[in-house]
């Protein structure tokens, strides 16, 4: 099969998340639904505009394909503007997933910054659906402002779960915000109070600088970089290792990543303009 | 090679045999002052040409009369045929229900590459690994590659920019070809070695005499001389040194000279980066996806929302050279450099990859 040829999908549901951010649920026009693993991504093709990589945000056990996109360029603007019934091209799924199954018996820590909640949402749905398989679940989520928080319904449901800890913080509060203010790193020790450091597997997604500081903060409480996984982002034109755009040292983010164990990429994340 | 070497009087006879065997023959063709690769007829094969190459310099010139292959590589490489510079991937047409997609494949008849140098065979083998990376395969590339017969020419001389010997890719084609020619002393013909059954079938059309052992020894000596004539060297520890030195001051030095023009990446026979563009007609009802050669020297290459990752020329040159000589090993198990010297000759400011590699290997941590 030609890995560069998309399949056509139909928008089942489109909903705004926050200013310039929207989530779409998709189903294939023909053929079976896509099977994917948490952390993988698709190339989304908007007719007449172009194609971009977007992480998969839905439940891996559900038949619909869910993507959350922020309007930052022509293609993402077209995707954010999709309405129910519209058509979209999809290639995928691509990339190495979060090793959620390997975290069986472990305390799963998810740290997300901004739109970084989108690629980790499948971890949360999976772990919550299979909660007995894991020692614990903690989500630490930071956004710029309360208006930028994604998945309001999910956050409410997740907070309501007695078997999960959810901490949310914003950089800049607005009137009416009664939650925390500050960066996610400062919340990590509190969120993990009482959790044995050697039981934690951490999944981090957000700006590279956020992930770097989170790994440092985790290191200070005894969670090594080898227990931390990150998802990286680069320009991609093919997602199959042909176009060369996403190279990060010897790795192609598209097929060797986007999810990497932190110790594998630690030395490179610190190098400017790599 | 299982078949004994033969003696070919005139290389045009081999082109004729290839055409008779049903191949489109792509071969050397002088154009605009340089040696290019284009469809040829037997009479197109140039004679009496040589070249002069140096950093930032290439001249195709008259050479010893009667010689067929005294020039070496020009700005073109075979990748233009196996991995075309512009390829349509698919087209999309608006419909009432959305859009329809139509896959696209350009035709590629059975093709013979005539005059492939050893470094170029190595380059083709490098791209074979790129376009079938173990996870994904480029079907179009595989189809073109399978339909291509390779007639090698073992270089009888080296340009000043050549360094295949130090990259262990040449100058003698030891494998990867269906037929291989070595031009013997002027007027005495060419040794024709057979590398595959497909090659043997073509050679059989010519009813050639066997080459005696003296001719075979002469061909080996010619290759040995072409190797010995090369002066440029690649440091043996370059892969590890580059990996360890992303902040070496030499990157600033080379960035002060590099124009970020992308000539090196276009001339390089292994560079494979591509862009994919959406092209629409004026009605907006018809769209096409086109893949075209791209370069890690272009500013948009690393564009993500918020800007480009590699803004400075320093970071882009570092990416190109570190990829070519170091991280390529991590990705594909070989160097991405085959020692053809194109990037040296076709760099408008004469940057020499072997000199830059040496400068980084000499200073900085191992």
Interface residues (C-beta under 8 A of the other chain):
Chain A: X2 X3 X4 X5 X6 X8 X10 X29 X47 X48 X49 X50 X51 X70 X72 X73 X76 X86 X87 X89 X233 X234 X235 X237 X238 X240 X241 X242 X243 X244 X245 X247 X249 X250 X251 X252 X255 X271 X272 X273 X274
Chain B: X89 X90 X92 X94 X97 X98 X99 X101 X103 X130 X131 X133 X135 X136 X137 X138 X139 X243 X246 X247 X272 X273 X274 X275 X276 X277 X278 X280 X284 X287 X289 X291 X294 X296 X301 X302 X303 X304 X305 X306 X309 X310 X311 X312 X314 X315 X319 X322 X323 X326 X327 X329 X330 X331
